[in-house]
């Protein structure tokens, strides 16, 4: 009985941390998790420690908890066939263009990395499933916002601190973000060059599911993409996004 109670309470804590992450608000500490769930603080402290060890939660330097990499790996493994097929598409893009190829989903005002593939020579230890980045100054994030109106952007990002976030060409207001979305819709793909990191090309396209709703974004990130290769990469990326959309809608 005690073991079942521990499992139930651990899942309750994991769900609370995940839901909090989705709001974009400050993550829960042990004390705030205890208050939110009604569990004893000592119990929360022990269970969160076990969840951290399992990789289901991770603790930041402010001693607050967010979903960990193992949580997202498990969640991704249970997704629809299109996400499993995405690995083949990502590897194809990496092989052909030597870029980081990524699948991301919306998580409040951030983009959540679900899956990625990198060239063997350029793999980054900082990139991992579960990584979150601002939704307004990344290629993946903007692809997730592809259908958003200015009013919807205001509702989602009205609280966001644009200044000081992202790279040298990041948008600094909802108006500027909306203008860039309008520009990108005209070209058929997102181009977020140097919006998140200096010197980085960041191209993306939305992936659509049932009734055309955007379910994820496919992005290709590189620091050394030749200008002449960009049109071919955009075409290959768009084709891959279309194939994954067809699977997501089936």
C-alpha positions in Angstrom: 0.0 0.0 0.0 2.8 2.4 0.9 4.5 1.6 -2.5 1.3 2.5 -4.4 1.0 5.7 -2.4 4.6 6.7 -3.2 3.9 6.1 -6.9 0.7 8.0 -6.9 2.2 10.9 -5.0 5.3 11.0 -7.3 3.1 11.2 -10.3 1.1 13.9 -8.6 4.3 15.9 -8.1 5.5 15.3 -11.7 2.1 16.4 -13.1 2.2 19.6 -11.0 5.7 20.5 -12.2 4.8 19.8 -15.8 1.6 21.9 -15.6 3.5 24.7 -14.0 6.1 24.6 -16.8 3.4 24.9 -19.4 2.2 28.2 -17.9 5.6 29.8 -18.3 5.5 30.9 -14.7 8.2 30.4 -12.1 8.8 26.7 -11.3 7.8 25.2 -8.0 10.2 24.7 -5.1 9.8 21.9 -2.5 7.7 24.3 -0.3 5.5 25.5 -3.1 5.0 21.9 -4.4 4.0 20.9 -0.9 1.5 23.8 -0.7 0.2 23.1 -4.2 -0.4 19.4 -3.7 -1.2 19.3 0.0 1.6 16.8 0.7 4.0 17.0 3.6 7.1 19.0 2.9 9.4 16.1 4.0 7.5 13.7 1.7 7.8 16.1 -1.2 11.5 16.6 -0.5 12.2 12.8 -0.6 10.0 12.1 -3.6 11.4 14.9 -5.7 14.9 13.7 -4.9 14.0 10.3 -6.3 12.4 11.8 -9.4 15.5 13.9 -10.0 17.7 10.8 -9.7 15.4 9.1 -12.3 15.7 12.0 -14.6 11.9 12.7 -14.5 12.5 16.0 -12.8 15.5 18.4 -12.7 16.4 21.0 -10.1 17.7 24.4 -11.2 20.0 26.7 -9.3 17.0 28.3 -7.6 16.1 24.9 -6.2 13.0 24.8 -8.3 11.8 21.8 -10.3 10.9 21.3 -13.9 10.3 18.2 -16.0 13.5 16.3 -16.7 15.0 14.8 -19.8 13.8 11.3 -19.0 10.2 12.5 -18.7 10.3 14.0 -22.2 12.0 10.8 -23.6 9.2 8.7 -22.2 6.5 11.1 -23.5 8.0 11.2 -26.9 8.2 7.5 -27.2 4.5 7.3 -26.7 3.6 9.8 -29.3 1.9 9.2 -32.6 3.8 7.4 -35.5 4.7 10.8 -37.1 7.1 11.6 -34.2 8.8 8.2 -34.4 9.1 8.7 -38.2 10.6 12.1 -37.5 13.9 10.6 -36.6 14.4 9.3 -40.1 13.5 12.7 -41.6 15.8 14.5 -39.2 18.7 12.2 -40.0 18.2 12.8 -43.7 18.4 16.5 -43.3 21.6 16.2 -41.1 23.2 13.9 -43.6 22.5 16.1 -46.6 23.2 19.5 -45.1 25.2 19.0 -41.9 22.7 21.0 -39.7 21.1 20.4 -36.4 17.6 19.1 -37.2 15.0 19.4 -34.5 11.3 18.7 -33.6 9.8 21.1 -31.1 6.3 21.6 -29.6 4.6 24.5 -27.9 5.0 24.9 -24.1 3.3 28.1 -23.1 5.6 31.0 -24.2 8.4 28.6 -25.0 9.3 26.0 -27.5 10.0 22.5 -26.1 12.5 20.3 -27.8 11.1 16.8 -28.4 13.7 15.2 -30.7 16.9 16.2 -32.4 19.7 14.9 -34.6 23.1 16.5 -35.0 26.2 15.9 -37.2 28.7 13.6 -35.5 31.3 16.4 -35.7 29.1 19.1 -34.3 27.0 17.4 -31.6 26.3 19.8 -28.7 26.1 18.6 -25.2 23.8 21.5 -24.3 21.1 20.3 -26.7 18.8 17.6 -25.2 15.2 16.5 -25.2 13.2 18.7 -22.8 15.3 21.8 -23.5 13.1 25.0 -23.7 13.8 28.2 -25.6 11.8 31.4 -26.1 9.0 30.9 -28.6 9.3 34.4 -30.1 13.0 34.5 -31.1 13.7 31.0 -32.4 12.8 29.4 -35.7 10.9 26.5 -34.1 9.0 28.9 -31.9 7.9 31.2 -34.7 6.8 28.2 -36.7 4.6 27.2 -33.8 3.2 30.7 -33.8 2.6 30.5 -37.6 -1.2 30.8 -37.4 -1.3 33.3 -34.4 -3.1 36.6 -34.8 -1.7 39.8 -33.2 -4.4 39.5 -30.5 -3.4 35.9 -29.8 0.3 36.9 -29.6 -0.7 39.6 -27.1 -2.6 37.1 -25.0 0.4 34.7 -25.0 3.3 37.1 -24.7 1.9 40.2 -23.1 3.9 39.5 -20.0 7.2 38.6 -21.9 10.4 40.5 -21.4 11.7 40.8 -25.0 14.6 43.1 -24.2 17.8 41.2 -23.3 16.6 37.8 -24.6 18.0 36.1 -27.6 20.5 37.1 -30.2 21.3 40.4 -31.9 18.4 40.3 -34.3 15.7 39.1 -31.9 12.4 40.9 -32.1 11.8 43.4 -29.3 8.0 43.7 -29.3 4.8 41.9 -30.2 4.4 44.3 -33.2 7.8 43.4 -34.5 7.2 39.7 -34.0 3.9 39.9 -35.9 5.6 41.7 -38.8 8.2 38.9 -39.0 5.5 36.3 -39.0 3.8 38.1 -41.9 7.1 38.2 -43.8 7.8 34.6 -43.2 4.3 33.4 -44.2 4.9 35.1 -47.6 8.0 33.1 -48.1 6.5 29.8 -46.8 9.1 29.2 -44.1 10.6 30.8 -41.0 14.0 32.5 -41.2 15.2 33.5 -37.8 18.9 34.3 -38.6 20.8 35.4 -35.4 17.5 35.8 -33.5 18.5 33.4 -30.8 22.3 33.1 -31.1 24.9 35.2 -32.8 26.0 33.8 -36.2 23.4 31.1 -36.3 21.0 30.3 -39.2 17.7 29.0 -37.9 15.1 27.9 -40.5 11.8 26.2 -39.6 8.4 25.1 -40.9 5.2 24.1 -39.0 4.0 20.5 -38.8 0.2 20.2 -38.9 -2.1 17.5 -37.6 -5.8 17.0 -37.5 -7.9 19.8 -39.0 -4.7 21.6 -40.0 -3.8 22.5 -36.4 -0.1 23.0 -35.8 1.2 20.2 -33.6 5.0 20.8 -33.8 7.8 22.5 -35.7 10.7 21.2 -37.7 13.8 23.4 -37.6 17.3 23.3 -39.0 20.0 25.2 -37.1 23.6 25.8 -38.3 26.5 28.1 -37.8 28.1 27.2 -41.1 25.4 27.0 -43.7 26.5 28.3 -47.1 24.2 30.9 -48.5 23.9 28.9 -51.7 22.7 25.8 -49.8 19.8 27.6 -48.1 17.2 27.3 -50.9 17.9 23.6 -51.2 17.6 23.1 -47.4 14.4 25.1 -47.2 12.9 22.9 -49.9 14.0 19.7 -48.2 12.8 20.9 -44.9 9.4 21.9 -46.2 9.0 18.5 -47.9 9.9 16.7 -44.7 7.4 18.8 -42.7 4.7 18.0 -45.3 5.4 14.3 -45.0 5.3 14.4 -41.2 2.1 16.5 -41.4 0.5 13.8 -43.6 1.3 11.2 -40.9 0.1 13.4 -38.1 -3.2 13.9 -39.8 -3.7 10.2 -40.6 
